[in-house]
């Protein structure tokens, strides 16, 4: 979009410059609206669907070209810079198709019979191509492949013969590369493909360097005088700093200047929008560049609205920054400058007062509770209009809407700086009668938490209860503007115009559904929807209590035929825990007998036997009894794993606990010459060539793998494992204190990953 300077006919009044967090700035035909709260890592354009995708807070947020939020997807580590999530077993192409489902690959294509030139020619025809490889200790264990995607379908091409041409670390220097660290791959001789989506590079918010600056400031309200590095730093700079500068020391002395509200006029096309922006004023300049960016998707997507973002300053750990942060924290987020009213539902389609869905229940780990709202096929006349006029015409229902019923819990505050800014959307209120909701929490990759619940509503009851809740108030449809403004600001102010809340109350995430309840709430008053029906689409798997935090118990419910064996196994684990010398031989004998029993019984017992080994190796390692740990693992690899290692019985605890066994073995075997062979054996047997760090949920395993690769000098795998360990919560300080990584403490790539 072209930016031109335009003057206002009259000088602006003081109230013509609202704060950004008020979410009311605009002009005669434009509005500035905050659509995301929190720091934005990147922006992309999908030309084929005219969508804008923002990356923020570990999620992708899909908007229309005019900034109307439509969908979200959690990024769980397997996203490539091309926009598709590829794993060895499935792919997700939500960016291009809108489908969040895991899809299976088509038939494998053998590229080993092709020459290098023929492979390049074949892959050049694809719309999206990425690569993967595994470099085993032996040639027979090595593998390489291409992921090939087009029009919602994908297949893999075996390129093991061409493994030396595959590079899985091809990061280009873009704005988002450092923040997102998505996978980037390439193949020697294959030109970079035209991306199915395009990254939007941020520009100077003020338009510095442009022929016509994008903003001008007409007034500055001082709010806080800032001393860089605090009073101590100022005193040092005024004394020793001056001497050092005189001696030729590079750098600048700590500055002193005002922060405040710049009354800003933003020029967009032929119009001007006005607001207050919290910026520093130093040496006659306004420091928009420190925490504001301009995004222009119209450079790729003609007609798209422009955006800008406010982000935390880059010096949050410096003295004085925490106090400044409080003054602009509410402004942090992503804003769109779009045609006025483009996101508002026309009044003729608003059949009920504003409402929003809400989830109330136990914490669902780090993920939000998301949902899809389906609207009644034939909408009734507007609630509160004409008292149930029988001649009113029904309104056609809108397509289903994606919503968040509850945001993820905030991340814990670590360090001396300000707390992390949670990323969340400012979801607009809904205005049509709902027919059903499909509610999801957890992730398909974590079956013990993944739940999908469907709520079906009785139209007449929902309509009648809405009327009852609002009967004592004023006409709700006349309050739509105030309601919309509050919803856009994302606040929960107590007001009669606040949206109604459709509440799904689930007191226990794994309890029978008859304990759940659906309510309609207005302020402090709520009424149940007694005819609402709750059913499971994906039912949560009940888990037994875990004895050892770093292992997972089987998710398969016990069957009567295995109950006696399970009780015997538990007794053997207890005896081996109490006294390894007398109890461990008996446990090993019993576990071996179970693993080598009939295939049906061995398969049923596989989760429990594997969990028992994981529990005991944890126990012996904590006690420093590495000899017992080694004996346990050697027995598992020789006598148990060959018989039940591949028996998952639909239970992901087997693979998880195999990872626990591998992780705990690496912990004691890496530096013990007498056990070093065990480290190599668990790597070959329990980790294997198809192991994908991006799919793992065990941070300790990924950290111990990083140690293994660091000691062995395998830097590419070290970086992959360290990145996964950091993603799963292992702190930066742990890497910088562990001497396994000492040789990499000055390595720029390693430091970039662990920081």
Secondary structure, DSSP 8 states (H G I E B T S, - for coil): --B-----SS---GGGS-BGGG---B-SSEEEEEEEES---EEEEETTTTEEEEEETTEEEEEETT--EEEEEE--S-BBTTS-EE-SS-EE-HHHH---S-B-----EE-TTS-HHHHHHHHTT-SEEEEEEE--SSGGG-EEEEEEEETTEEEEEE-GGGGGGEES------TTHHHH--B--EETT------SSEE---EETT-TTSSS-SEEEEEEEEEEEEETTHHHHHHHIIIIIHHHHHTT--S----EEEEEEEEEEEEEBTEEEEEEEEEEEETTEE-GGGTEEEE-GGGTSTT--EEEEE---TTTTSTTHHHHHHHHGGG-EEEEEEETTTTS--GGG--S--EEEEEEES--TTS-EEEEEEE-SEE-S-TTSTTT-TT---EE----EEEEEE--------SSS------EE----B-S-EEEEEEEES-TTSTTT-EEEEEE--HHHHHHHHHHHHTTSS-GGGGHHHHHHHHHHT-----TTS-EEEEEEES-TTS-GGG-EEEEEETTEEEE-TT-EEEEEE--------SSTTS----S---TTTHHHHHHHHHHHHHHHH-HHHHHHHHHHHHHHHHTS-HHHHHHHHHHHHHHHHHHHHHHHHHT-HHHHHHHHHHIIIIIHHHHTT--TT-THHHHHHHHHHHHHHHHHTT-GGGHHHHHHHIIIII-TT--GGG---HHHHHHHHHHHHHHT-HHHHHHHHHHHHHTT--HHHHHH-GGGGGGTT-HHHHHHH-
